[in-house]
Amino acid sequence: MINSNKQKLRLTVLTALFAAVTAVMTAFVKINTGINEGYIHFGDSVIYLTACILPMPYACVSAAVGGGLADLLAGAAVWAPITAVIKALNALPFAIVHSPKFAKAPNKILSKATVPIPILSGMITIFGYLLAESIMYNFASALTSVPFSVVQAVGSAAVFYALSFSLDKIKFKNRLFK
């Protein structure tokens, strides 16, 4: 059993590591859409995985920092605060179903509880950015981004399912928290 200080340090380091991976997968592995400074990325799949691996506050912090940092790195600093809030909200449903209170299979990433969560998280992304773009631009302009947000959400869900299935096969969570 790891003592409390070592556990907190391990969780803090993992939070920073997952935030960095989220930032890289968002800022540098992307397809520019040319609409409202937007781009399609698969950093959300890292957020989904992180929220299934780390406890609630760490998962949300990792998502917020990673998403916000990605906007800064991608030259879209105006979006960083908005993204930080939306990405923390993306992590929340995953973190809730993986909390000790609700998790039926705590050592698995993919479970009956997590299968539908990418849909909810994708809706948070779609409507979060629709609201933000409506405020920053206008509603008509914001609507043009919705199809790209849907593609991003579907792609991120597919990557999440594939990676979580693979990580569960190698018992990743058991190995990470030995």
C-alpha positions as CSV (number, residue, x, y, z in Angstrom):
1,M,0.0,0.0,0.0
2,I,1.3,3.4,-1.0
3,N,1.3,6.1,1.8
4,S,-0.8,9.2,1.4
5,N,1.9,11.6,0.4
6,K,3.4,9.2,-2.2
7,Q,-0.2,8.6,-3.6
8,K,-0.8,12.4,-3.9
9,L,2.5,12.9,-5.6
10,R,1.8,10.0,-8.0
11,L,-1.6,11.4,-8.8
12,T,-0.2,14.9,-9.3
13,V,2.5,13.6,-11.7
14,L,-0.1,11.6,-13.6
15,T,-2.3,14.6,-13.8
16,A,0.5,16.7,-15.4
17,L,1.4,13.8,-17.7
18,F,-2.1,13.3,-19.0
19,A,-2.6,17.1,-19.3
20,A,0.6,17.2,-21.5
21,V,-0.6,14.3,-23.7
22,T,-4.0,16.0,-24.0
23,A,-2.4,19.3,-25.1
24,V,-0.2,17.5,-27.7
25,M,-3.1,15.4,-29.1
26,T,-5.2,18.6,-29.3
27,A,-2.8,21.2,-30.5
28,F,-0.5,19.2,-32.8
29,V,-2.6,16.2,-34.0
30,K,-5.4,18.2,-35.6
31,I,-7.2,19.1,-38.8
32,N,-8.0,22.8,-39.2
33,T,-11.6,23.4,-40.3
34,G,-11.2,27.0,-41.3
35,I,-14.4,27.9,-39.5
36,N,-14.3,30.2,-36.4
37,E,-10.7,29.3,-35.8
38,G,-11.7,25.7,-35.1
39,Y,-10.1,22.4,-35.7
40,I,-10.9,18.7,-35.2
41,H,-8.6,16.8,-32.8
42,F,-8.6,13.7,-30.7
43,G,-7.4,15.2,-27.5
44,D,-10.9,14.5,-26.1
45,S,-10.2,10.7,-26.2
46,V,-7.3,11.3,-23.9
47,I,-9.5,13.3,-21.6
48,Y,-12.0,10.4,-21.6
49,L,-9.3,7.9,-20.7
50,T,-7.8,10.1,-18.1
51,A,-11.1,10.6,-16.4
52,C,-11.6,6.8,-16.2
53,I,-8.1,6.4,-14.7
54,L,-7.7,9.3,-12.3
55,P,-10.0,10.3,-9.5
56,M,-12.4,13.2,-9.9
57,P,-10.5,16.4,-9.1
58,Y,-7.3,15.2,-10.8
59,A,-9.2,14.2,-14.0
60,C,-11.0,17.5,-14.3
61,V,-7.8,19.5,-13.6
62,S,-5.9,17.5,-16.2
63,A,-8.6,18.0,-18.8
64,A,-8.9,21.8,-18.1
65,V,-5.1,22.3,-18.1
66,G,-4.5,20.1,-21.1
67,G,-7.3,21.7,-23.2
68,G,-6.5,25.2,-22.2
69,L,-2.8,24.7,-22.9
70,A,-3.6,23.2,-26.3
71,D,-5.4,26.5,-27.2
72,L,-2.4,28.5,-26.1
73,L,0.0,26.3,-28.1
74,A,-2.2,26.4,-31.1
75,G,-2.4,30.2,-31.1
76,A,-6.0,30.5,-30.0
77,A,-5.4,32.0,-26.6
78,V,-8.8,33.6,-26.6
79,W,-10.4,30.2,-26.4
80,A,-8.2,28.8,-23.5
81,P,-10.5,29.8,-20.6
82,I,-13.6,28.6,-22.5
83,T,-11.9,25.3,-23.4
84,A,-10.7,24.8,-19.9
85,V,-14.3,24.9,-18.6
86,I,-15.7,22.7,-21.3
87,K,-12.9,20.1,-21.0
88,A,-13.3,19.9,-17.2
89,L,-17.0,19.3,-17.8
90,N,-16.1,16.7,-20.4
91,A,-14.2,14.7,-17.8
92,L,-16.9,15.0,-15.1
93,P,-19.3,12.3,-16.3
94,F,-16.5,9.8,-16.7
95,A,-15.0,10.7,-13.3
96,I,-18.4,10.3,-11.7
97,V,-19.1,6.8,-13.1
98,H,-15.5,5.8,-12.1
99,S,-15.8,7.2,-8.6
100,P,-15.6,4.6,-5.8
101,K,-19.2,5.3,-5.0
102,F,-20.5,4.2,-8.4
103,A,-17.8,2.1,-10.1
104,K,-18.8,-1.6,-10.4
105,A,-15.6,-2.5,-12.1
106,P,-13.0,0.0,-10.7
107,N,-10.0,-1.6,-12.4
108,K,-11.5,-1.4,-15.9
109,I,-11.7,1.6,-18.1
110,L,-14.4,0.4,-20.4
111,S,-17.5,-0.9,-18.7
112,K,-21.3,-0.9,-19.1
113,A,-21.3,2.5,-17.3
114,T,-18.7,4.1,-19.5
115,V,-20.0,3.0,-22.9
116,P,-22.7,5.7,-23.2
117,I,-20.6,8.5,-21.5
118,P,-18.7,9.6,-24.7
119,I,-22.2,10.6,-26.1
120,L,-22.9,12.8,-23.1
121,S,-19.4,14.2,-23.1
122,G,-19.6,14.9,-26.9
123,M,-22.9,16.8,-26.3
124,I,-21.1,18.9,-23.7
125,T,-18.5,19.8,-26.3
126,I,-21.0,20.5,-29.0
127,F,-23.3,22.7,-27.0
128,G,-20.5,24.3,-25.0
129,Y,-18.7,25.5,-28.1
130,L,-22.0,26.4,-29.7
131,L,-22.8,28.6,-26.8
132,A,-19.3,30.2,-26.7
133,E,-19.2,30.8,-30.4
134,S,-22.7,32.3,-30.3
135,I,-21.5,34.8,-27.7
136,M,-18.2,35.5,-29.5
137,Y,-19.5,35.6,-33.0
138,N,-23.2,35.0,-33.6
139,F,-25.6,32.0,-33.6
140,A,-25.6,31.6,-37.4
141,S,-21.8,31.5,-37.5
142,A,-21.7,29.2,-34.5
143,L,-24.0,26.7,-36.2
144,T,-21.5,26.2,-39.0
145,S,-19.1,24.6,-36.5
146,V,-21.5,22.0,-35.2
147,P,-20.9,19.4,-37.9
148,F,-17.2,19.6,-37.1
149,S,-17.9,19.3,-33.4
150,V,-20.0,16.2,-34.1
151,V,-17.2,14.6,-36.2
152,Q,-14.7,15.4,-33.4
153,A,-17.0,13.8,-30.8
154,V,-17.6,10.7,-32.8
155,G,-13.9,10.3,-33.7
156,S,-12.9,10.9,-30.1
157,A,-15.4,8.3,-28.9
158,A,-14.1,5.7,-31.4
159,V,-10.5,6.3,-30.3
160,F,-11.6,6.1,-26.7
161,Y,-13.4,2.8,-27.2
162,A,-10.4,1.3,-29.1
163,L,-7.8,2.5,-26.6
164,S,-9.8,1.6,-23.5
165,F,-10.5,-1.9,-24.8
166,S,-6.8,-2.4,-25.5
167,L,-5.7,-0.9,-22.1
168,D,-8.2,-3.1,-20.3
169,K,-6.7,-6.2,-22.1
170,I,-3.3,-5.4,-20.6
171,K,-4.8,-4.5,-17.2
172,F,-3.4,-1.0,-17.4
173,K,-5.2,0.4,-14.3
174,N,-3.9,-2.5,-12.2
175,R,-0.4,-2.0,-13.4
176,L,-0.5,1.8,-13.0
177,F,-1.6,1.8,-9.4
178,K,0.4,-1.2,-8.1
